[in-house]
Amino acid sequence: MAVVTDPQPPAPTGPPEPSDGGRRRVVAMAAWAVAFVAGWLVIGLPTDPAYAFLWIWAATIAWNSRRPWRSHLRFARDWVPVVLLLAVYNLSRGFADNGATPHAMELIVADRFMFGWATGGQVPTIWLQEHLYRPEVRWWDVVASWVYFSHFVVALAAAAVLWMRNRHRWAAFMRRWGFLCASGLVTYFLYPAAPPWWAAQNGLLTEVARISTRGWKAFGMHGAGNLLNAGQIASNPVAAMPSLHTAFALFVVVFFLRSARRRWWPLLLAYPLAMTFTLVYSGEHYVIDVLVGWAYVGLTFLAVGLGERWWAARRSRCTPDGERADGGPGGAEPADPVADPSVVPATR
């Protein structure tokens, strides 16, 4: 069984960085941060894939401002297809119900069956709102709003960092993320399901407040959720099963978990749990949606990992002995600790 150890940093091959390189980066990132804050107060937080991509691209330019423009244009070239796919995904999800009544009652029954013994027969959303929701904004509402917003940028930001540091792992990340999105979209068409706030509006539950963005108002950030609120109004409410919000959160954590030091694991794993609390408390999802979303993450890593092994074996059969498929010497590519689950990281 292979053991992955921390690689030594490569020897510098280019000219030494100017002494003011660090200062230039700080100035560029500070300018980006000021522009970002102004943008979220005036336009709203970047919850649209194209808008979020523009901010992330601008951040990579600011971080690597010394690089030539052709490097920044390569980032756009690689990412435009990703952004287009995300846009198509968002648009397609809106047509998932085809005018049919979405599933709701069986989700209510599932949550009551799993948690009714602890909630007095209520679904967890109603129980949480009865105990935590108040007319005035509390600190947990603020935390919940930021956790909810993180869904729209964390995966994109993680992928951007991977693109700058290791394009091979970026490709592995995008293959899995694309598979996860496609699996969720197919399920929305096959099994359109509505969230708790929809069930309450249609008389299947007692009153449920949709409160995923109310926490920003505590800081006077009334425009922060403009794009998100507009998207919620225009979106189709049948994309509840599975919960890709929690699926994305768990997916990012699982992808990086084995390369992180184990002392950071509890903090990383707290993120999908915080997302779960946020979605259930705010009326966006049932717990059963979350559990199915987590199952989809496991299916994603299994299916894509098997597909990568099949493709590697096929390439090895189609190339002459002793040569790599890309024409280089030395046989197969080095094992990737993400793409190859047989590679076990060293205990840290």
Salt bridges, closest charged atoms under 4 A:
ASP6 OD2 - ARG261 NH2 3.86
ASP6 OD1 - ARG348 NH2 2.62
ASP78 OD1 - ARG77 NE 3.25
ASP78 OD2 - ARG167 NH2 2.91
GLU106 OE2 - HIS103 ND1 2.51
GLU136 OE2 - ARG138 NH2 2.87
ASP141 OD2 - ARG214 NH1 2.85
GLU284 OE2 - ARG210 NE 2.91
ASP289 OD2 - HIS285 ND1 3.40
GLU308 OE2 - ARG175 NH2 2.78
GLU308 OE1 - ARG176 NH2 2.67
ASP326 OD2 - ARG324 NH2 2.64
GLU333 OE2 - ARG324 NH2 3.84
ASP336 OD2 - HIS168 NE2 3.57
ASP340 OD1 - ARG309 NH2 2.99
